[in-house]
Amino acid sequence: MQEMIKATNLWFGYSEEKKSVLNGINFSAKKGEFIAVLGSNGCGKSTLAKHFNAILVPEKGQVEVCGMLTSEEDKLLDIRQKVGMVFQNPDNQIVATIVEEDVAFALENMGVEPAEIRRRIDEAMEKTGVYKFKNKAPHHLSGGQKQRVAIAGIIAMRPDCIVLDEPTAMLDPEGRRKVLKTIKSLNKDYGITVILITHYMDEAAQANRIVVMNKGNVVKEGTPKEIFSQVEMVKKLSLDVPQTSELAYEMTKLGYKMSTKAISIDECAQQLYDFLKG
């Protein structure tokens, strides 16, 4: 698969910090991947995410987006059209007083033709399930609805990759479910590369690959099954595991034979059924 983003020996620190936040990170994302990035608070995952569309640039090392270095200022617009960024609080991204005007905002600033803007914003609002709210004021929407409006504004720009920095952290369970459904659809149905920063293990379990960070370093990478089957390792990093993995782990400790690689509810239910049956 084509490589979308590549970070090589990436070092970065904030001026008020006495030490680096990122310590020689190596990271890659291929076209069409769905990657979840996990780590305890302060591990550097949000700082890493901001390097992917050049909000931040490396102190040492480099980040490439489709072969373009993020440190090259003349490539900044191209990079941000390739990689869109969605933050935790949608209110920080919504700038207009009407939903469809907000979705159109970036396109208007890019100088896209009016007819093309119309096509793109209608398509983006349909994809994210907010078309029915197009004439509403964003402040009348729920947190989950506003987050989907923010995502619509990004995908109207037709990016190849979307980086989402804890987009469901401020949402209720129903809002989380709908936003995650939107994210998965963009990845599966439209082939958009997704990099999701999250502290919800059930969200990470739906990714193709998980990257685990700790103290500014990437310490583990693998599929959800590979990562969450290592329950003790994950917990030592001050992280949770999906409830299904926790159940299998606790039953294994009691002497019952269950695989901690069964991370979906269906897989776990099948294991319990087989155990009780036999």
Secondary structure, DSSP 4 states (H G I P E B T S, - for coil): --EEEEEEEEEE--TT-SS-SEEEEEEEEETT-EEEEE--TTSSHHHHHHHTTTSS--SEEEEEETTEETT-GGGHHHHHHHEEEE-S-GGGT--SSSHHHHHHHHHHHHT--HHHHHHHHHHHHHHHT-GGGTTS-GGGS-HHHHHHHHHHHHHTT--SEEEEESTTTTS-HHHHHHHHHHHHHHHHHH--EEEEE-S-HHHHTTSSEEEEEETTEEEEEE-HHHHHT-HHHHHHTT----HHHHHHHHHHHTT----TT--SHHHHHHHHHHHHH-
